[in-house]
């Protein structure tokens, strides 16, 4: 955050560890800037890009959530049916 030209040095940016999630460590970044008054989306985006750049340079990847599919054992009956036979059966 200190790299951003619009970030104020007084008060300094702060980082707080908010919580441990299922697969995450959640932080809150607090940065003071006059730019937040008139371009909040741009300022947040710039900071997010800076964070992503530093994570990438440090070799830290942000993983995608993983979902596991568990198939219960059992028998599934498979039957081939001719389309013409199926129409006559109805």
JOHU-V216824 format. One record per residue. N is the residue number from 1. PHI is phi as a letter, one per 30 degrees, with the letter a starting at -180 (999 if undefined). BURIAL is I if it has 16 or more other ideal C-beta (glycine too) atoms within 10 Angstrom, else O. D_CENTER is the distance of its C-alpha to the mean C-alpha in Angstrom with 2 decimals. Layout:
N:PHI:BURIAL:D_CENTER ; N:PHI:BURIAL:D_CENTER
This chain:
1:999:I:20.03 ; 2:d:O:23.70 ; 3:d:O:23.55 ; 4:d:I:22.89 ; 5:d:O:26.39 ; 6:c:I:25.83 ; 7:d:I:24.64 ; 8:d:I:27.63 ; 9:d:O:29.04 ; 10:b:O:30.70 ; 11:d:O:29.00 ; 12:d:O:26.79 ; 13:d:I:22.98 ; 14:b:O:21.88 ; 15:b:O:18.96 ; 16:b:O:18.81 ; 17:d:O:17.29 ; 18:d:O:16.29 ; 19:a:O:15.65 ; 20:c:O:14.81 ; 21:c:O:12.50 ; 22:e:O:12.94 ; 23:b:O:10.83 ; 24:b:O:9.73 ; 25:b:O:11.92 ; 26:c:O:11.31 ; 27:c:O:13.38 ; 28:b:O:14.92 ; 29:c:O:16.40 ; 30:c:O:19.62 ; 31:b:I:21.32 ; 32:c:I:24.50 ; 33:a:I:25.35 ; 34:d:O:27.76 ; 35:d:I:25.43 ; 36:d:I:23.26 ; 37:d:O:26.35 ; 38:b:O:26.55 ; 39:b:O:23.30 ; 40:d:O:20.42 ; 41:d:O:17.80 ; 42:d:O:19.09 ; 43:d:I:19.19 ; 44:d:O:15.60 ; 45:d:O:14.51 ; 46:e:I:16.96 ; 47:d:I:15.75 ; 48:d:O:12.08 ; 49:d:O:13.70 ; 50:d:O:16.01 ; 51:d:O:13.52 ; 52:d:O:11.75 ; 53:d:O:15.39 ; 54:d:O:16.55 ; 55:d:O:13.93 ; 56:d:O:14.87 ; 57:d:O:18.51 ; 58:d:O:18.37 ; 59:i:O:17.16 ; 60:c:O:13.95 ; 61:c:O:11.28 ; 62:c:O:7.60 ; 63:d:O:8.14 ; 64:d:O:7.04 ; 65:d:O:8.29 ; 66:c:O:12.04 ; 67:c:O:14.51 ; 68:c:O:18.20 ; 69:c:O:21.01 ; 70:c:O:24.30 ; 71:c:O:27.44 ; 72:d:O:30.41 ; 73:d:O:33.66 ; 74:l:O:36.22 ; 75:c:O:38.27 ; 76:c:O:37.36 ; 77:d:O:40.48 ; 78:c:O:40.32 ; 79:b:O:43.16 ; 80:d:O:44.03 ; 81:b:O:45.56 ; 82:d:O:47.41 ; 83:e:O:46.41 ; 84:d:O:50.13 ; 85:d:O:50.74 ; 86:d:O:47.76 ; 87:d:O:49.25 ; 88:d:O:52.65 ; 89:d:O:51.27 ; 90:d:O:49.85
